[in-house]
Amino acid sequence: MMSPSEIESLTRLFAPHEALLAGLLARWDGAMADGDGSHDRSHLMRVWNLVCRIAATVPGTDMEVLAVATLLHDCVAVEKNSPQRAMASRLSADVARGLLRQAGWHEDRTEAVAHAIEAHSFSANIEPRSKEAAILRDADRLDALGALGIARVLSPAGWDCRSTMRTTRSRNAARSTTGASRSTISRPSCSSCRQACSPPPAARSAASVPN
């Protein structure tokens, strides 16, 4: 469960909908992803900024629906290599449904939020049926483009690299204690990118581009 200070800090990004979102998060017993560099609060901030810019060109957009959908669109984290990966947006939509029903939202608007969350994901392969769903999908995909997009792709792979390195080092340490030659200890390789755990120069420069 998020603390009041965490809720205030996060919902401040979504002005002028802070009170609405703070009320929803206060009902939730989960926590927003912050250790995952591809779905952290900076991603939420960028997506919300893009949502606002796109919505400004689309008359009649329900900004409350979009604020809630943006906040919760990645609230359930599923590992990239999990067989349940394609279900991540549906699971996040279920969280949103529960919170909005507790808050007394009308079912039509609750489903509008849930659909926008479900349809934003490329993996889910769900076609947007509303302007709000199309806006959130486009904003999320725009954030995946360019230098920041490359950095976001590398971020979950980086966690896999670190895990692989820890495992490899442990095995090498075990070999050395049983008399294995130290010459057999080589630089660990990442099973995800099939290369040594150091991003290529292009990736390093992309990841260093300021937001």
Beta strands, then each sheet from edge to edge (+ up, - down):
strand 1: 189-190
strand 2: 195-196
sheet 1: 1+ 2-
end
